[in-house]
């Protein structure tokens, strides 16, 4: 408990080592863009622990990453330069740690505008020396984070997502890591990894939009795929600030279903609303590892193509 409770006390402490903290943040961003590695990490939320194997290769400005879930069904995903190429099952079935995916979209200047970096001290993770870096949000629209950065490379070996009272919401922690590029065959997904179709630029005008997003959040990806619940097409949009993410799922309804709903599962807030449009009924579900009020505000701002919510 001491690790994340220390961050709670830091929220009101004087800002120290500001330049050093900024340097560590910039070094982490550079490491994420240039360091190849492979390893095993554990993803924890709501008392549930799921182990994953990760292979990541950085070469000539390109990043390719394969993620395999080791517990339960052997689900996996393959991505390139932060864009999802294929996935078995859904993100929820994969228990995909969005935080790991988001770390491919980091920008130091943008992050510093919305998070205050602070050094906490030293630690040891996966047999390696690390420095603890806190990222304290500057507004109520996102959660705080604590990153354990490998002293040699700057890579994040552990990330803790922390609530407004300093409570642990989510943990991603490497138990073993090798600083070498994976072989070609290790970056090949299984045959049942279904391709993800990116939305063509010509169709962008027909995409739903959010009229409000937290400051610093930008659109990261939009794609379509068959809904796991039927033969309808499911539209997915992903927004993020480099650390936090918000996903929007839009599915056409053949008939009216249950009304609006909201819930929370660990750090993930969920808000579902039915929308009536000239094209028919749609269910719009917004979820994100951000405070529930943030998800609700995004959900209320969703607009159909050329129409009202």
Rosetta blueprint (number, residue, H / E / L):
1 X L
2 X H
3 X H
4 X H
5 X H
6 X H
7 X H
8 X H
9 X H
10 X H
11 X L
12 X L
13 X L
14 X L
15 X L
16 X L
17 X L
18 X H
19 X H
20 X H
21 X H
22 X H
23 X H
24 X H
25 X H
26 X H
27 X H
28 X H
29 X H
30 X H
31 X H
32 X H
33 X H
34 X H
35 X L
36 X L
37 X E
38 X E
39 X E
40 X E
41 X E
42 X E
43 X E
44 X E
45 X E
46 X L
47 X L
48 X E
49 X E
50 X E
51 X E
52 X E
53 X E
54 X E
55 X E
56 X E
57 X E
58 X E
59 X E
60 X L
61 X L
62 X E
63 X E
64 X E
65 X E
66 X E
67 X E
68 X E
69 X E
70 X L
71 X L
72 X L
73 X L
74 X L
75 X L
76 X E
77 X E
78 X E
79 X E
80 X E
81 X L
82 X L
83 X E
84 X E
85 X E
86 X E
87 X E
88 X L
89 X L
90 X L
91 X H
92 X H
93 X H
94 X H
95 X L
96 X L
97 X L
98 X H
99 X H
100 X H
101 X H
102 X H
103 X L
104 X L
105 X L
106 X L
107 X L
108 X H
109 X H
110 X H
111 X H
112 X H
113 X H
114 X H
115 X E
116 X E
117 X E
118 X E
119 X E
120 X E
121 X E
122 X E
123 X E
124 X E
125 X E
126 X L
127 X L
128 X E
129 X E
130 X E
131 X E
132 X E
133 X E
134 X E
135 X E
136 X E
137 X E
138 X L
139 X L
140 X L
141 X L
142 X L
143 X L
144 X E
145 X E
146 X E
147 X E
148 X E
149 X E
150 X E
151 X L
152 X L
153 X L
154 X L
155 X L
156 X E
157 X E
158 X E
159 X E
160 X E
161 X E
162 X E
163 X L
164 X L
165 X L
166 X L
167 X L
168 X E
169 X E
170 X E
171 X E
172 X E
173 X E
174 X E
175 X E
176 X E
177 X E
178 X E
179 X L
180 X L
181 X L
182 X L
183 X L
184 X H
185 X H
186 X H
187 X H
188 X L
189 X L
190 X L
191 X L
192 X L
193 X L
194 X E
195 X E
196 X L
197 X E
198 X E
199 X L
200 X L
201 X H
202 X H
203 X H
204 X H
205 X H
206 X H
207 X L
208 X L
209 X E
210 X E
211 X L
212 X L
213 X L
214 X L
215 X L
216 X L
217 X L
218 X E
219 X E
220 X E
221 X E
222 X E
223 X E
224 X E
225 X E
226 X E
227 X L
228 X L
229 X L
230 X L
231 X L
232 X L
233 X E
234 X E
235 X E
236 X E
237 X E
238 X E
239 X E
240 X E
241 X L
242 X L
243 X L
244 X L
245 X E
246 X E
247 X E
248 X E
249 X E
250 X E
251 X E
252 X E
253 X E
254 X L
255 X L
256 X L
257 X L
258 X L
259 X L
260 X L
261 X E
262 X E
263 X E
264 X E
265 X E
266 X L
267 X L
268 X E
269 X E
270 X E
271 X E
272 X E
273 X E
274 X E
275 X E
276 X E
277 X E
278 X L
279 X L
280 X E
281 X E
282 X E
283 X E
284 X E
285 X E
286 X E
287 X E
288 X E
289 X L
290 X L
291 X L
292 X H
293 X H
294 X H
295 X H
296 X H
297 X H
298 X H
299 X H
300 X H
301 X H
302 X E
303 X E
304 X L
305 X L
306 X L
307 X L
308 X L
309 X L
